[in-house]
């Protein structure tokens, strides 16, 4: 008798906690993440004055990618821009590729970092040298393995600098066959939903270096990446976490501003890539850490308690109301976000991926702690 009463009270307490976690999840999706759907692409105004732009690409043994993707940048429909490639100790024919392209495109410039033996550094040194070499006030960043989706890319990003110092863009991965590709694209969608929505709500906290722009003055005013130069990662998200405010950030989500990358094709290499990304979280501002951790903790708690309580409460309408409300809302918001960012073929996987994502990321975090970090 006592045991039955005790069990009943425990279940009621767990149900109350579950309802609370469900309410927190509803708050995140209904207050924050739904905002991505209401971010509208900004139409181009061709009569507006276009600021001169310096595009910066850091390259380490990327000759094939430079040969394949640089023309899509150099052939942009934009009145005045330069492309600066920083050759960071490449051992392939990067110099030759750059020299060949310079014969065709006079606005292609390059600089280099010499190989100094055992001296190790990451992308941040290359970025800093690129900024110092830039002639123009607007800096637009992408990676050597990225392909712009449209000749209006620079215009789509640059038009926002009439009232902003930072522009966050979207860097999706190309759609390929296989479950891993769908998982990587879901992860990319999820991250974008977070940083776009939080920025829309006045809490900008990160951007992605595949498609990111800011003024040269704000980079120099904040001493660039010097505050976290000792870290191998963070040239994009930690920098934005440091310099972004609710007033100086604009968002570019027009599909012609997207910059596509080739995704990793094996779990091993994705694991290493994701590990580097997760390693910077603990250096975010406290508010951002708490907001992101709160969503993650409430999501794990929701699923863990939900599946635990099903055998005990399968006839309880309160339980099913809380469970169904959160699941339906998440599916709707993720679907709308995927539609806004033109991510296709993910709809059947959204809820499954939403469930496994925190557990996979936790596994990645633990695995990365025992993995040798690479500089590039």
GITA-V275960 format. One record per run of one state. SS is the DSSP state (hx for helix, st for strand, lp for the rest). FROM is the first residue (numbers start at 1). LEN is the number of residues. If there is no record, write none. Layout:
SS & FROM & LEN
SS & FROM & LEN
//
This chain:
lp & 1 & 1
hx & 2 & 37
lp & 39 & 14
st & 53 & 7
lp & 60 & 3
hx & 63 & 12
lp & 75 & 6
st & 81 & 8
lp & 89 & 5
hx & 94 & 9
lp & 103 & 5
st & 108 & 6
lp & 114 & 9
hx & 123 & 11
lp & 134 & 4
st & 138 & 4
lp & 142 & 4
st & 146 & 3
lp & 149 & 4
hx & 153 & 10
lp & 163 & 3
st & 166 & 3
lp & 169 & 4
st & 173 & 1
lp & 174 & 5
hx & 179 & 22
lp & 201 & 11
st & 212 & 4
hx & 216 & 6
lp & 222 & 4
hx & 226 & 3
lp & 229 & 8
hx & 237 & 7
lp & 244 & 5
st & 249 & 3
lp & 252 & 3
hx & 255 & 3
lp & 258 & 1
st & 259 & 3
lp & 262 & 5
hx & 267 & 12
lp & 279 & 2
hx & 281 & 3
lp & 284 & 2
hx & 286 & 28
lp & 314 & 3
hx & 317 & 24
lp & 341 & 6
hx & 347 & 23
lp & 370 & 7
//
